[in-house]
Amino acid sequence: MILITGASGQLASLVVRKAKEAGLQFETASRSRDSDRRMDFDQPETLNFSGVSTLFLLSAGYAEDDVVIRRHGAVLGAARRQGVNHVVYTSRSRSLATFLSYGPSTTRSDRR
């Protein structure tokens, strides 16, 4: 099963719509109560990936680089420990990341 994080956001809403149109089996996860799974990247106890084979990980929101790196690390670590086989991560071009201020957290997450 596919799990789409950040499901209440703009990009994830588009992904969810396309997944529905394609007839894919998926669940949504976010801090919103409207999602299938409540998940907060700052609360490790909510990182439940049971039954998930593919994780569609949207970036962990606006924060300082060290916070985003910690959030992504927690999610990817939990997903790995819980048997997620495939991760699709929304990122930016690596060629741009080295020149832009948001580069460090994005580049580090890309490498994981």
N, C-alpha and C positions, 0 to 999 in steps of 0.2 A: 504494500500500500504506500502511497505517496503522502507525505505530510508537508503542507505549505505553511511556512511561518510568516508572521507579520500580516496575517490575512485581512486585517481591517485597514491596511494602508493602501495607497493608490496603486503601486505596482502589483502587489499581491492580489488585489481585487481583480486586476486584469488577468493575472495568471489563473485565478480561480475561475473566472468566466470562461477562459479558453479551455481549461481542464474539463469543465462541465460540458461545453460544446463538443469536446472530443470524446466524451463518455468515459473519462478516466475515473478510476476508483481512488479517492483521496479524502483526506481530512484537513481541516484548517487548525492553526494554532496561533494564538496571540494573547495579549493581556486582556483583550475584550471578552466579555461574557458571551458574545454572539458566536465565538469560534467553537469548533468541536472539542478542542483541548485548550484549557487555560495554560499558557506557558509564559513565564517571565524570565528572560535571560539572566536577570540579577538574582533569581531565586532558584538555586540548583535543584531543590526538591520538586520543582514543577517541570523539570526537563525529562518528560516521559516519552520515550520513543518505542514503546512496546508495539509490535506489529508493523513497524515502519521499515520498509526496504529502501525507499528513496526519500531523501530529505531535500526539499527546496528551501534553502536558507537565504532569506533576505537579510541584508546587512542590519546590524543590531541598533539602528537608530542613531540619533544625534548625541554625541558625547565626545569627551576628550579621547585621544588615541588610545591611552592606556586602558580606559574603560571599555572601549569597543574591542580591543584586543583580548581583554579578559572575558568579555561576553562571548565572543566568537570561540575562544578556547574552551570555555565551559560547555557550550553547545556541541562543538565538534568532539570533545572528549566524551561527553555523555552519549552522543550518537554512536561513536565507535565502540564504547563499552557495551552498549545495548544492542549491537548487531546491525546497525544501519549499514547497508552495502554500498550505497551510492549517494553522493551529495552534489546538488546543483547549487552553486553559490553565485549570487549577483555581485558583480564586482565592477571595477573600472579597468580601462586599458592599462597594462603595466607600463607601457611607454609613457603615458601621461602621469601615472602615479609617482614617478620619481621626481617630477617637477612641480607637483601641486601639493598644497598643504595637507590634503587628506590622504596623502600617499602612504605614510607609515602603517596605519592600521589596515588599509586595504591590501598593501603588498604583503604584510605579515599573514593575513588571513588567506590570501591566495596561495601561499607556500604551504599551508597546513594541508 
